[in-house]
Amino acid sequence: MYTIAPLAGVPAAAALLLTIFLNPLVAVASEPAPPAARAAGAAAANFIGGPPPRTAPPPSTQAPDTDMVFITASSALSDAVAASCDRARLARYLCHTLVGARAALPAVRAVLEAPDILAVGVVGAGNASPVQVHGGALDTPYFQRLRAGALEHKVVFFTTRVDAAMPAAVMAAGARTFIRAGLPTPSAKSQAVFSCFWERVLLDTQAMAAALSVCASAEGVEGHFALSGDPGRFIDSLVGDRDDLHPGDAADVVSLSPLARSFVEYLQAAPGQGPVRNLDVPAHHNPVAVSHFMAVPRGYPIEAANVDVRIRMSGEVAGNDFILNNLTLPPYGSDRRFHSVIALVDLLREVPVAGKTYTLKLDVQSYPTRDFSADSYSGVPDNYRNMLPHAVSRRRLDLVFTDDTMVDYSSLVLKQFDVDTWMRQLIGDQDNFHPGDAADAAPKSAHVADLIAYFAGEAGAPAVDMDVVAPRNTVGLTHEIYLAAGCAADYLGHAQGSGTRDRGRRRRPVHPV
């Protein structure tokens, strides 16, 4: 389990007895206002007719430091963006809204072009094209003018219709997924689909295309919305389009991270090597690269990550191909070899054959590596490494294929740590007081055992297991709570009475602010 920003100083595990005191009430006195503030307050109070009117600050043109931004120029539509932001926060993402005058065109453009924002949604009124915001519109020429990668890895959702050229322009600017209305749709239904989509995608982790279809059908507007790009789960990443190596599609042109670009630049400048290839294009001494952007909440633990890559050995000498990755070190000094590479022969457990198609399976937590790049590989891997902490901390996973490997697609699937399931502890068996079962022997700490012995002696009757009904007997049990680094206890609940059951403990990551 790895978190982006673990909370320093929190013990890895702690066991608590049954009697627990959490969050004692503390009375905090308000700090007195400084003299200048008190004087200003007095002046305002003495102003005839009340304090002078406050002037709203101008809209910011700087994008907020957040994960998602939901926007509407109409205050009448603010409920849809507010509800969607609430769902994002429940899923542990940071979220901001821009409503009314704050949704000014410069501010919206700044959000769209901000490098670290994962999702942008605009809820519009009516079905006008281009997309209206406060004081202007997002039109197709704007997206066509954007630099390549300006919308890198973003999911963009417009509830209003757009012209036929906008989807291609948005995707060419690097968007991961673009959703928009394709047919005239009543505003109320568009808002409902928008809110439903984010709930299903963020809280239920449903695939985006499936969520859009279900939400549109629920509102009676099935087929009114269209999706371009990655149709999968929001937290996962698909690079390419699973089209059995069909070239020339928009998804075949990929955005690369700075690390992947640096590897590509080195490889294509090497003697005998050609320029980088897009996906679905045969490689003959050419590099091919993919960069997965991990749309995970900040501070939320990721338990596992797995990558499937569909490849074809398109060159004549395929047995020595290897993959550069997050933990690869580039050549330095007189040593012209890469350090810590993944040899295809180790992943496939066989020597790759020219012209053959394979599906690579890469466990990001434990994958084979060779200490150095080489002209040929034999024997067993030098090491097994874990790339997950590095990839999660940077929200990126890079794979650069060398020489003669053609790539169809690369699919990254993440498994979030199921905190609620892991933290639930049931003592007993919920069998309506049926005695004699193995589950009736409750676990007891040394302290609880001492207490049971004391009370049993005082009562003059032995201690009993759960599900045993007898007067003047003592029953004891111990619940344990495990707190992982970076998490804080949210609540602890116990039912009362014989056969006590822990109703569950949930942990909430502590977001750094």
C-alpha positions as CSV (number, residue, x, y, z in Angstrom):
1,M,0.0,0.0,0.0
2,Y,1.4,3.3,-1.0
3,T,0.2,6.9,-0.5
4,I,1.3,10.0,-2.3
5,A,1.8,12.0,0.9
6,P,1.9,9.9,4.1
7,L,1.4,11.7,7.4
8,A,4.7,11.9,9.2
9,G,4.8,10.7,12.7
10,V,1.8,8.4,12.6
11,P,2.6,4.9,13.8
12,A,2.2,2.1,11.3
13,A,-0.1,0.1,13.5
14,A,-1.7,0.6,16.9
15,A,-3.9,-1.8,18.9
16,L,-6.7,-0.4,21.2
17,L,-8.7,-2.1,23.8
18,L,-12.5,-2.2,23.9
19,T,-12.9,1.0,26.0
20,I,-11.7,3.8,23.7
21,F,-12.0,7.6,24.0
22,L,-11.7,9.5,20.7
23,N,-12.0,13.2,20.1
24,P,-12.5,14.6,23.6
25,L,-14.4,17.9,23.7
26,V,-12.0,20.8,24.0
27,A,-13.2,24.4,24.6
28,V,-11.3,26.8,22.5
29,A,-11.5,30.5,23.3
30,S,-11.7,32.9,20.4
31,E,-8.5,35.0,19.9
32,P,-9.3,38.7,20.4
33,A,-9.2,40.8,17.2
34,P,-6.1,43.1,16.8
35,P,-6.6,46.8,17.6
36,A,-6.7,47.8,13.9
37,A,-9.5,45.3,13.2
38,R,-11.5,46.5,16.2
39,A,-11.2,50.1,15.0
40,A,-12.3,49.2,11.5
41,G,-15.2,47.3,12.9
42,A,-16.2,50.2,15.1
43,A,-16.0,52.6,12.1
44,A,-18.2,50.3,10.1
45,A,-20.8,50.0,12.9
46,N,-21.0,53.8,13.2
47,F,-21.4,54.3,9.4
48,I,-24.9,55.7,8.8
49,G,-27.0,53.0,7.2
50,G,-24.6,50.2,8.1
51,P,-21.2,49.3,6.8
52,P,-20.2,50.4,3.3
53,P,-21.0,47.9,0.5
54,R,-18.3,45.4,-0.3
55,T,-17.0,45.1,-3.9
56,A,-16.6,41.6,-5.2
57,P,-13.0,40.8,-6.2
58,P,-12.4,40.4,-10.0
59,P,-12.4,36.8,-11.3
60,S,-9.1,35.1,-11.0
61,T,-7.2,34.2,-14.2
62,Q,-5.0,31.7,-12.3
63,A,-6.1,28.1,-12.1
64,P,-6.6,26.8,-8.6
65,D,-4.4,24.0,-7.2
66,T,-6.9,21.3,-7.3
67,D,-7.9,18.0,-9.1
68,M,-11.2,18.9,-10.6
69,V,-13.1,22.1,-11.6
70,F,-16.8,22.2,-12.4
71,I,-18.1,25.4,-14.0
72,T,-21.3,27.2,-14.9
73,A,-21.9,30.8,-15.9
74,S,-25.5,30.6,-14.6
75,S,-26.2,30.7,-10.9
76,A,-29.4,28.9,-11.6
77,L,-27.3,25.8,-12.6
78,S,-25.0,25.9,-9.6
79,D,-26.6,23.0,-7.9
80,A,-25.3,20.6,-10.6
81,V,-21.7,21.7,-10.2
82,A,-21.9,21.9,-6.4
83,A,-23.3,18.4,-6.2
84,S,-20.6,17.0,-8.5
85,C,-17.9,18.7,-6.5
86,D,-19.3,17.1,-3.4
87,R,-19.1,13.7,-5.0
88,A,-15.5,14.4,-6.0
89,R,-14.6,15.3,-2.4
90,L,-16.3,12.1,-1.1
91,A,-14.0,10.3,-3.5
92,R,-11.0,12.1,-1.9
93,Y,-10.3,14.5,-4.8
94,L,-9.8,18.2,-4.4
95,C,-12.5,20.1,-6.2
96,H,-13.4,23.8,-7.0
97,T,-16.4,25.4,-8.6
98,L,-16.5,28.5,-10.8
99,V,-20.0,30.0,-10.9
100,G,-21.4,33.2,-12.4
101,A,-18.8,35.9,-12.8
102,R,-16.1,33.6,-11.5
103,A,-16.7,31.5,-14.6
104,A,-15.2,34.2,-16.8
105,L,-13.6,33.2,-20.1
106,P,-9.9,33.8,-19.0
107,A,-10.5,31.9,-15.8
108,V,-12.0,28.9,-17.7
109,R,-9.2,28.9,-20.2
110,A,-6.6,28.9,-17.4
111,V,-8.3,25.9,-15.8
112,L,-8.4,24.0,-19.1
113,E,-4.7,24.6,-19.7
114,A,-3.5,24.0,-16.1
115,P,-1.2,21.0,-16.2
116,D,-2.3,19.1,-13.0
117,I,-6.1,19.3,-13.2
118,L,-7.7,15.9,-13.9
119,A,-11.2,16.9,-14.9
120,V,-13.1,20.0,-16.2
121,G,-16.9,20.1,-16.5
122,V,-19.0,23.0,-17.9
123,V,-22.7,22.9,-17.3
124,G,-24.4,25.2,-19.9
125,A,-27.9,26.5,-20.4
126,G,-29.7,25.6,-23.6
127,N,-28.0,23.9,-26.6
128,A,-26.1,26.8,-28.1
129,S,-22.7,26.2,-29.8
130,P,-20.1,27.3,-28.9
131,V,-20.0,26.6,-25.2
132,Q,-21.0,29.7,-23.3
133,V,-19.2,30.9,-20.2
134,H,-19.3,34.3,-18.5
135,G,-18.4,37.0,-20.9
136,G,-17.4,34.8,-23.8
137,A,-17.5,31.3,-25.3
138,L,-15.2,28.2,-25.7
139,D,-15.2,27.7,-29.5
140,T,-13.4,25.3,-31.8
141,P,-10.8,27.8,-33.0
142,Y,-9.6,28.2,-29.4
143,F,-9.0,24.5,-29.1
144,Q,-7.4,24.3,-32.5
145,R,-4.9,27.0,-31.4
146,L,-3.9,25.2,-28.2
147,R,-0.4,23.7,-28.2
148,A,-0.1,19.9,-28.4
149,G,-0.6,18.4,-24.9
150,A,-2.3,21.5,-23.4
151,L,-5.3,19.4,-22.3
152,E,-3.0,16.5,-21.4
153,H,-4.8,13.6,-19.6
154,K,-7.9,15.7,-18.8
155,V,-11.5,14.4,-18.9
156,V,-13.6,17.3,-20.3
157,F,-17.4,17.2,-20.1
158,F,-19.6,19.9,-21.8
159,T,-23.3,19.4,-21.3
160,T,-24.2,21.5,-24.3
161,R,-23.8,20.7,-28.0
162,V,-20.6,21.5,-29.9
163,D,-19.9,21.8,-33.6
164,A,-18.6,18.8,-35.5
165,A,-15.0,20.0,-35.6
166,M,-14.6,20.5,-31.8
167,P,-14.1,16.8,-30.7
168,A,-11.1,16.4,-33.0
169,A,-9.6,19.7,-31.8
170,V,-10.1,18.8,-28.1
171,M,-8.5,15.4,-28.6
172,A,-5.6,16.8,-30.6
173,A,-4.8,19.1,-27.7
174,G,-4.2,16.0,-25.6
175,A,-7.5,15.4,-23.8
176,R,-7.9,12.0,-22.3
177,T,-11.7,11.8,-22.8
178,F,-14.1,14.4,-24.2
179,I,-17.9,14.1,-23.5
180,R,-20.5,16.5,-25.0
181,A,-24.1,16.6,-26.0
182,G,-24.7,15.4,-29.5
183,L,-28.4,16.2,-29.7
184,P,-30.6,18.9,-28.2
185,T,-31.2,18.0,-24.6
186,P,-33.4,19.9,-22.0
187,S,-31.2,21.7,-19.5
188,A,-32.6,19.9,-16.5
189,K,-31.9,16.5,-18.0
190,S,-28.3,17.6,-19.0
191,Q,-27.7,18.6,-15.4
192,A,-29.0,15.3,-14.1
193,V,-26.8,13.3,-16.5
194,F,-23.8,15.4,-15.5
195,S,-24.3,14.8,-11.7
196,C,-25.1,11.1,-12.2
197,F,-22.0,10.6,-14.4
198,W,-19.6,11.9,-11.8
199,E,-21.3,10.0,-9.0
200,R,-21.0,6.7,-10.9
201,V,-17.4,7.4,-12.1
202,L,-15.9,8.7,-8.9
203,L,-17.8,6.9,-6.2
204,D,-18.8,3.6,-7.9
205,T,-15.6,3.5,-10.1
206,Q,-17.7,2.6,-13.1
207,A,-16.2,2.9,-16.6
208,M,-16.9,6.3,-18.1
209,A,-18.7,5.1,-21.2
210,A,-20.9,2.8,-19.2
211,A,-21.7,5.5,-16.6
212,L,-22.7,7.9,-19.4
213,S,-25.0,5.4,-21.0
214,V,-26.7,4.5,-17.8
215,C,-27.2,8.1,-16.7
216,A,-28.5,9.2,-20.1
217,S,-30.9,6.2,-20.2
218,A,-32.2,7.0,-16.7
219,E,-33.1,10.5,-17.9
220,G,-34.7,9.3,-21.1
221,V,-32.0,10.9,-23.3
222,E,-30.1,7.8,-24.3
223,G,-27.9,8.5,-27.3
224,H,-27.9,12.3,-26.7
225,F,-24.3,12.3,-25.4
226,A,-21.1,11.3,-27.2
227,L,-17.7,10.3,-25.8
228,S,-14.3,10.4,-27.5
229,G,-11.1,8.9,-26.2
230,D,-10.6,6.7,-23.2
231,P,-14.0,5.0,-22.2
232,G,-12.6,3.2,-19.1
233,R,-12.5,3.8,-15.4
234,F,-11.4,7.3,-14.3
235,I,-8.6,6.0,-12.1
236,D,-7.3,3.7,-14.8
237,S,-5.5,4.6,-18.0
238,L,-5.7,3.4,-21.5
239,V,-3.2,4.6,-24.1
240,G,-4.2,3.6,-27.6
241,D,-7.5,2.1,-28.8
242,R,-7.4,-1.7,-28.8
243,D,-8.0,-1.9,-32.5
244,D,-5.7,-4.8,-33.4
245,L,-2.9,-2.5,-34.7
246,H,-5.0,-0.4,-37.0
247,P,-2.9,2.7,-37.8
248,G,-3.9,6.4,-38.3
249,D,-6.4,6.9,-35.5
250,A,-6.3,9.9,-33.2
251,A,-5.7,7.6,-30.2
252,D,-2.4,6.5,-31.8
253,V,-0.8,9.9,-31.2
254,V,0.2,9.9,-27.6
255,S,1.3,12.5,-25.1
256,L,4.6,11.8,-23.4
257,S,5.9,12.8,-20.0
258,P,9.2,14.7,-19.8
259,L,11.0,11.5,-18.7
260,A,9.6,9.5,-21.6
261,R,10.5,12.3,-24.1
262,S,14.1,12.4,-22.8
263,F,14.5,8.7,-23.3
264,V,13.0,8.9,-26.8
265,E,15.3,11.8,-27.8
266,Y,18.3,9.8,-26.7
267,L,17.2,6.6,-28.5
268,Q,16.4,8.2,-31.8
269,A,19.7,10.1,-31.8
270,A,21.7,6.9,-31.3
271,P,23.6,5.4,-34.4
272,G,21.4,3.2,-36.5
273,Q,18.1,4.3,-34.8
274,G,15.2,6.1,-36.4
275,P,12.6,8.5,-35.1
276,V,9.9,7.7,-32.6
277,R,6.8,5.9,-33.9
278,N,3.2,6.4,-33.0
279,L,1.1,3.4,-31.8
280,D,0.0,0.9,-34.5
281,V,3.0,1.8,-36.7
282,P,5.7,-0.9,-37.4
283,A,9.0,-0.2,-35.7
284,H,12.3,-1.1,-37.3
285,H,15.0,0.4,-35.0
286,N,12.5,2.9,-33.7
287,P,11.4,3.7,-30.2
288,V,7.7,3.6,-29.2
289,A,6.6,5.2,-25.9
290,V,3.5,5.4,-23.7
291,S,3.0,7.6,-20.6
292,H,0.2,6.6,-18.2
293,F,-1.2,9.4,-16.1
294,M,-2.6,8.0,-12.8
295,A,-5.7,9.9,-11.9
296,V,-5.6,9.0,-8.3
297,P,-6.7,11.1,-5.3
298,R,-3.8,12.8,-3.5
299,G,-2.9,10.9,-0.4
300,Y,-5.1,7.9,-1.1
301,P,-3.4,4.4,-0.9
302,I,-3.0,2.3,-4.1
303,E,-2.8,-1.4,-3.3
304,A,-1.7,-2.7,-6.7
305,A,-1.2,-1.7,-10.4
306,N,-1.0,-3.9,-13.4
307,V,-0.3,-3.1,-17.1
308,D,-1.3,-5.0,-20.2
309,V,0.5,-4.1,-23.4
310,R,-0.4,-5.5,-26.8
311,I,2.7,-5.7,-29.0
312,R,4.0,-7.1,-32.3
313,M,7.6,-7.8,-33.0
314,S,7.8,-5.9,-36.3
315,G,11.6,-5.9,-36.7
316,E,13.9,-8.6,-37.9
317,V,15.9,-8.9,-34.6
318,A,13.4,-9.0,-31.8
319,G,15.0,-11.1,-29.1
320,N,17.0,-8.3,-27.5
321,D,14.3,-5.6,-27.2
322,F,13.8,-4.0,-23.8
323,I,11.6,-1.4,-22.0
324,L,12.8,1.7,-20.2
325,N,10.6,2.8,-17.3
326,N,10.3,5.1,-14.3
327,L,13.2,3.6,-12.5
328,T,15.6,3.3,-15.5
329,L,18.8,5.4,-15.3
330,P,20.1,6.9,-18.5
331,P,23.6,6.3,-19.9
332,Y,26.2,8.5,-18.3
333,G,29.9,9.1,-18.8
334,S,31.6,6.6,-21.0
335,D,29.0,3.9,-20.2
336,R,26.5,4.0,-23.0
337,R,24.1,1.5,-21.4
338,F,20.8,2.1,-19.7
339,H,20.6,0.9,-16.1
340,S,17.6,-1.1,-14.8
341,V,15.7,-2.1,-17.9
342,I,12.9,-4.7,-18.5
343,A,13.9,-7.3,-21.1
344,L,11.0,-8.7,-23.1
345,V,12.4,-12.2,-22.8
346,D,11.9,-12.0,-19.0
347,L,8.2,-10.8,-19.2
348,L,7.3,-13.3,-21.9
349,R,9.4,-16.1,-20.4
350,E,10.4,-16.9,-24.0
351,V,12.5,-15.3,-26.7
352,P,10.2,-13.0,-28.7
353,V,9.9,-14.0,-32.4
354,A,9.8,-11.6,-35.3
355,G,6.3,-11.1,-36.7
356,K,4.5,-12.6,-33.6
357,T,2.0,-10.7,-31.5
358,Y,2.0,-10.8,-27.7
359,T,0.2,-9.4,-24.7
360,L,2.7,-8.4,-22.0
361,K,1.6,-8.6,-18.4
362,L,3.5,-6.2,-16.1
363,D,3.0,-6.3,-12.3
364,V,4.1,-2.8,-11.3
365,Q,4.9,-4.0,-7.7
366,S,7.1,-6.9,-8.8
367,Y,8.6,-7.0,-12.3
368,P,11.9,-8.5,-13.6
369,T,14.8,-6.2,-14.5
370,R,18.3,-6.4,-15.9
371,D,21.0,-4.3,-14.5
372,F,22.1,-3.1,-17.9
373,S,20.8,-2.9,-21.5
374,A,22.5,-5.4,-23.7
375,D,22.7,-6.8,-27.2
376,S,21.3,-10.1,-25.9
377,Y,19.8,-11.6,-22.7
378,S,20.2,-15.1,-21.3
379,G,19.6,-16.7,-17.9
380,V,17.4,-15.2,-15.3
381,P,16.6,-11.6,-14.4
382,D,19.1,-9.7,-12.2
383,N,16.4,-8.3,-9.9
384,Y,12.7,-7.8,-9.2
385,R,11.7,-4.3,-8.5
386,N,8.7,-2.3,-7.3
387,M,7.8,0.8,-9.4
388,L,4.5,1.6,-7.6
389,P,5.7,4.1,-5.0
390,H,7.6,6.1,-7.6
391,A,4.7,6.0,-10.1
392,V,2.0,6.9,-7.5
393,S,4.1,9.8,-6.1
394,R,4.4,11.3,-9.5
395,R,1.1,10.2,-10.9
396,R,2.9,8.8,-13.9
397,L,4.0,5.5,-15.3
398,D,6.3,5.5,-18.3
399,L,7.2,2.7,-20.7
400,V,9.5,3.2,-23.6
401,F,9.9,0.3,-26.0
402,T,13.2,0.0,-28.0
403,D,14.2,-1.0,-31.4
404,D,11.7,-3.4,-33.0
405,T,8.5,-3.4,-30.9
406,M,5.2,-2.2,-32.4
407,V,2.6,-1.3,-29.8
408,D,-1.2,-1.5,-30.2
409,Y,-2.3,-0.2,-26.8
410,S,-1.2,-0.1,-23.1
411,S,-3.8,-0.5,-20.3
412,L,-3.0,0.4,-16.7
413,V,-5.5,-0.9,-14.1
414,L,-5.2,0.3,-10.5
415,K,-6.6,-1.3,-7.3
416,Q,-7.4,1.2,-4.6
417,F,-6.9,0.0,-1.0
418,D,-10.3,-0.9,0.3
419,V,-10.1,0.8,3.7
420,D,-13.7,0.1,4.8
421,T,-13.5,-3.6,4.1
422,W,-10.1,-4.0,5.7
423,M,-11.0,-2.1,8.9
424,R,-14.3,-3.9,9.6
425,Q,-13.9,-6.5,12.4
426,L,-16.7,-8.8,13.4
427,I,-16.5,-10.6,16.7
428,G,-19.1,-13.4,17.0
429,D,-21.2,-14.9,14.3
430,Q,-24.6,-13.1,14.3
431,D,-26.5,-16.3,14.9
432,N,-29.2,-15.0,17.3
433,F,-27.5,-16.3,20.4
434,H,-26.8,-19.8,19.3
435,P,-24.1,-21.2,21.7
436,G,-21.2,-23.5,21.2
437,D,-19.8,-22.2,17.9
438,A,-16.1,-21.6,17.4
439,A,-16.8,-17.9,16.8
440,D,-18.2,-17.6,20.3
441,A,-14.7,-17.7,21.8
442,A,-13.9,-14.0,21.6
443,P,-10.4,-12.7,21.4
444,K,-9.2,-11.0,24.6
445,S,-6.2,-8.8,25.4
446,A,-4.2,-9.4,28.5
447,H,-5.9,-6.4,30.2
448,V,-9.4,-7.6,29.4
449,A,-8.4,-11.1,30.6
450,D,-7.3,-9.6,33.9
451,L,-10.6,-7.7,34.2
452,I,-12.6,-10.8,33.5
453,A,-10.8,-12.7,36.2
454,Y,-11.4,-10.0,38.7
455,F,-15.1,-9.6,38.0
456,A,-15.5,-13.4,37.8
457,G,-14.0,-13.7,41.3
458,E,-16.2,-10.9,42.6
459,A,-19.3,-12.5,41.2
460,G,-18.4,-16.0,42.3
461,A,-19.2,-17.4,38.8
462,P,-16.9,-18.3,35.9
463,A,-16.5,-16.3,32.8
464,V,-18.5,-17.5,29.7
465,D,-18.1,-17.2,26.0
466,M,-20.5,-15.2,23.8
467,D,-24.0,-16.6,23.1
468,V,-24.1,-18.1,26.7
469,V,-26.9,-16.6,28.8
470,A,-26.3,-17.0,32.5
471,P,-26.8,-14.6,35.4
472,R,-23.8,-13.0,37.2
473,N,-21.4,-14.1,34.5
474,T,-18.7,-12.0,32.8
475,V,-18.1,-11.7,29.1
476,G,-15.1,-9.9,27.6
477,L,-13.7,-9.2,24.2
478,T,-11.1,-7.0,22.5
479,H,-11.4,-5.1,19.2
480,E,-8.2,-4.0,17.5
481,I,-7.8,-0.9,15.4
482,Y,-5.0,-0.7,12.9
483,L,-4.0,2.8,11.7
484,A,-1.7,3.0,8.6
485,A,0.7,5.8,8.1
486,G,-1.1,8.8,6.6
487,C,-4.6,8.0,7.8
488,A,-6.7,9.1,10.8
489,A,-9.6,7.4,12.5
490,D,-13.0,8.8,11.5
491,Y,-15.3,7.0,13.9
492,L,-15.7,3.9,16.0
493,G,-19.1,2.3,16.8
494,H,-20.1,-0.6,19.0
495,A,-23.4,-2.2,19.5
496,Q,-24.4,-2.8,23.1
497,G,-25.2,-6.1,24.8
498,S,-24.4,-9.7,24.5
499,G,-22.8,-10.7,21.2
500,T,-21.2,-7.2,20.7
501,R,-20.4,-6.4,17.1
502,D,-18.1,-3.8,15.8
503,R,-20.1,-1.8,13.2
504,G,-17.1,-0.8,11.3
505,R,-14.3,1.8,11.4
506,R,-13.5,3.9,8.4
507,R,-10.3,5.8,7.8
508,R,-9.9,9.0,5.9
509,P,-6.6,10.1,4.3
510,V,-5.2,13.3,5.7
511,H,-4.8,15.6,2.7
512,P,-1.8,18.0,3.0
513,V,-2.9,21.6,2.5
